[in-house]
Amino acid sequence: MYDFSKDISPNTFPGYNKLTRTQKVEWNNRAFSTAHAFVSSAIAFYLLYVSDIFRDSAPYGPVMFRSSILSQFGLGFSCGYFIADMGMIVAFYPTLGGYEFLLHHLVSMLALILAVHSGHAHLYLYIVLLSECTTPFINLRWYLTILDLKGTDVYLYNGVFTAFLWLIARVINFVYCFVHLYLHFDQAKQVHTAGFVFLLVSPTSLGLMNIFWFYKIVNALLRTFNRKHAP
């Protein structure tokens, strides 16, 4: 996907040719992350809300230990993405993200590896992966900024929708994750030690980072509103 973006962007987006080499790297890397976000959030939505694999009423045994070929594939796909993207972040540090991005990717990657290996806690990994649906809009904000389109209505509308979607997918969705985990804690205690630790640490650390980033998104949105209505 990185190479695909690198090939088509010069002819599709005239502004691409005016970017610096570093900006082009980030442009193409964000195309890669957008593609992953569409695939991973679509799989997560299907498994959580269309399939019955993780429904409490389904006769598949304790929900903590349920998995399927699709759930294994989806987690493996995301694990591969985080490994590749973490390599890009390290190679171009700090252009593609600071320490918080490295922490986010490291926690996510280790949690995914444990889940794929054990087949445990897939439900909670997909609750977290559903939050990837915000990534395309975060990337769109960056694209609009780098193309000097911050003053457009599209930029403002994207900011409003991003804040709303972030609140739903990365704040409220995580609250649901913690509530569900609390109600099924008897099953969680049966997970192997490393998995149990990551089951507690991973959503908690990611949830705290999401709240921090939500604060920054809202502040950025308020600044945009103020500029828009400035005399």
N, C-alpha and C positions, 0 to 999 in steps of 0.2 A: 504493500500500500504506500509505503514511503517513496519507493521508486516510481510508482504509478503517478502520485501527486507531483513528483519532480518532473515527470515527462509531460503531463498535460497542463500544469499550471502556467507555464510561460505563454501558451497560446490562448488559454481560457481566461486568465486574469491579467490584463495589461499591467496592473500595478506590481505584479510579482517580479517583473524584470528590473524594477527600481529598488528592490530590497537589497540589503547587504547579504553577504554569504551567511552570516549567523542568523539573520532573520529568515532566510530561505530554509535553513535547517529546521528552525522552529516551525515554520509554515508546514513543511512536509511531515514533521513529526506529529503535529496536531491533526493532520489528515489521518495518520495512522491511529491516533487515539480516538478520533471520531468514529472510524470504522469499527474499532473494538467496542466502543460504547453502544453502537447500534446493535451489534450481534449479541453482546453479553446481556444487555438490558432486555432484548427481545426474548432470549432464552429464559431469563429470570421471570419475566412476566408470564410466559407460557407455563412454566413449571409451578409458579405460585398461584395463578388465577385461572388457568384453563385446564391443565392436568389435575388429576386428583392425587398425585403421588405424595403430596405433603399435607393433605387434609386429615384432620384428626379422625374423621369418620371413616376414612378409607381402611380396608382390612389388610394393611401391609406391615403390621407390627409397629413398634415404637417409632414415632416420627423422627427421633434423634438419629436413628440408624438406617433411615431409608435413603436409597439412591437408585439411579437408573443409568442406562447407557448415555442418555442425553445429558443428565446432570453431571456425569463424569466427564463427558466431552466438553461441556461448557466450562467447567472449572479448569480443565487442562488447557483449554483455549485461552482463558484469562490469565492463567499462570504463565504461559508462554509470552503473552503480551507484556505482563509486568516485568518479566526477566529482560525482554528486549528493550523495553522503555527505560528500565533502570540502567541498563548499559549505556543508552543514549544520554541519560541525565549525567551519569558519571563522566562520560567522554567529553561532554560540552559544559560541565559544571562551571558556573551556576546559571548559564544561559537558559536552560530548559527547566529550571526549578532549583530551589534551595534545599536545605536539610529537611524541611517538612515534607517535601515530595519524596525524598529518599526514605524517610521514616514510613510514610504512607505506603510506598511500594514494597518495602521490606516486610512490614507487618502483613500486608495483603498476600504477598508471595508465599511466605511461610505458612500462613493459614490455609491457602489453597493447596499447597503441597501436602500438608497433613490431611486435609479433607479428601483429596484424591487417593492418597495412600490407604487411608483407613475406611473410607466410605461413610464416615460419620459427619453429622452436623451440616449436611448439604443444605438443609432448609435455611439456616442462618447465613450461610455464605451467599445464598441467592437473594435473601432480603437485603444484604449489603450490596450485592452486585446490581440490584435494581436501581440503586442510586446513580449508576453510571449514565442513566438517561439525562442527567444534567450536563454531562461533558460536552455534547455538541453545541450547546448554547454558550457555555463558557468559552469554547474555541471560537464560536462566531463572534463573540465580543472582542477577542484578540484580533481576529481578521479585520473587523470593522475599524478597530483602533489603528492597526498598522497601515491600513489603506486610507487613513485620515478621514474617516466617516463618523467620527464621534458625535458630530453635531446633527446627525440625521435622526428622523423618527424611528427608523429601523433599529438604531442603536438603543434608543430609549425603550422601545417596546420589548426588545430582546432582554434588556436589563430587568424590566418588570417581570417578564415571564420567568427569567432565570431565578430571581429571588423567590417567586412563588413556588416554582418547581423544586428549588433547593429546600425550601421549608417543608414541603410534602415528602420528598424522596430522601433527604439527608438529615432531617431533624425528626419529624413525626414518625417516619418509617423506622428510624432507629429506636424511638421510644417503644413502638410496637414490638421490635426485636427483643428489647430488654424485658418487656412484659411477658411475651411468649416464653422466653428463656426462664423467667422466674416461675411461670406456671408449670413448666416441664423440667424443673431443676432436678427432680428425682432421676430423670433419664440422663441429664447432663452429667451427673456424678458417676455414671457408669462408663463414660467415655474415658479412653486411656489418658494418662496424666498430661502428656504434652498437648493433646487435643483439648482437654478440659481447661488448661491454662490459657491457650489461645482463644478458646470459646469465651472466656471472660475478658482477656486483654485486648483482643483484636477489635470487637465492636465498640468497646469502651474508648480506646485510643482514637479510633476513626470517628466515633461520635463526637468526641471533644474537639477534634480537628474540624469537623463539619460545622460545629457551632461557632468556632473561631472564624472560619471562612464565611459563614453566613453573616456574621457581624461585619466583615469587610465588604461583602457584596452589598448589604443594605446601605452602608456608609457611602460606597461608590455610587449607588443608585440615587441617594439623596443629593450628592454633589452634582450629578447629572441633572436632576430636577431643578436645582438652584441655578445652574448655568442656563437652563432652558428658559427659566422665568425671570432671569436677571434683566433689569431695564437697559 
